[in-house]
Structures are given as structure tokens and as C-alpha cells.
Amino acid sequence: MKKLPAKYMPLVMAFWMAFTMSELMSGVITAVNTGLDAGYLARWLRAWLIAFPVAFFVAFTFRPLVQKLVALTVQAPQPRV
């Protein structure tokens, strides 16, 4: 399988992060708010179709800010000697 060039890493990372998070979060929130019945999948899909573009925009746009916040709160690894 041919892979994308490395320059697409931020875009692909944002896509998969947004996809998985929006899928899980919209599924859980839809189940909690409306229950698991015959109409659940349709309600979840409707919620996910709204959540995914928003999540993708946020994941892609806020990535630099989040990286800075992580750098402020996590000690950088020490080089191995």
C-alpha cells in the first residue's frame, strides 16, 4: 500500500483523531440522552454527521496550541547516552 508523504501528517492525524473521538463521543452521548432503541443508529449517525466536521476543524486548528500546552506540562525526554 502506498503511503501519503510526511507533509500530510498533521492533516491525517487530525482526521483520525476527529473520526474516532466524534464517533465514540456522539455514540455515547446519543445513547445516554435518548436510549438504545430501534432508532438509536439513525440518531447517532445524525449526531455524528454534525460532530465529525466540527471535531476535525478543532483537531486541525488547535493542534499547535495543544502541542504548546503539552510542552508546558510534560518534561521533554532526556537524550540517552
C-alpha positions, 0 to 999 in steps of 0.5 A: 500500500502506498503511503501519503508523504510526511507533509500530510501528517498533521492533516491525517492525524487530525482526521483520525483523531476527529473520526474516532473521538466524534464517533465514540463521543456522539455514540455515547452521548446519543445513547445516554440522552435518548436510549438504545432503541430501534432508532438509536443508529439513525440518531447517532449517525445524525449526531455524528454527521454534525460532530465529525466536521466540527471535531476535525476543524478543532483537531486541525486548528488547535493542534499547535496550541495543544502541542504548546500546552503539552510542552508546558506540562510534560518534561521533554525526554532526556537524550540517552547516552 
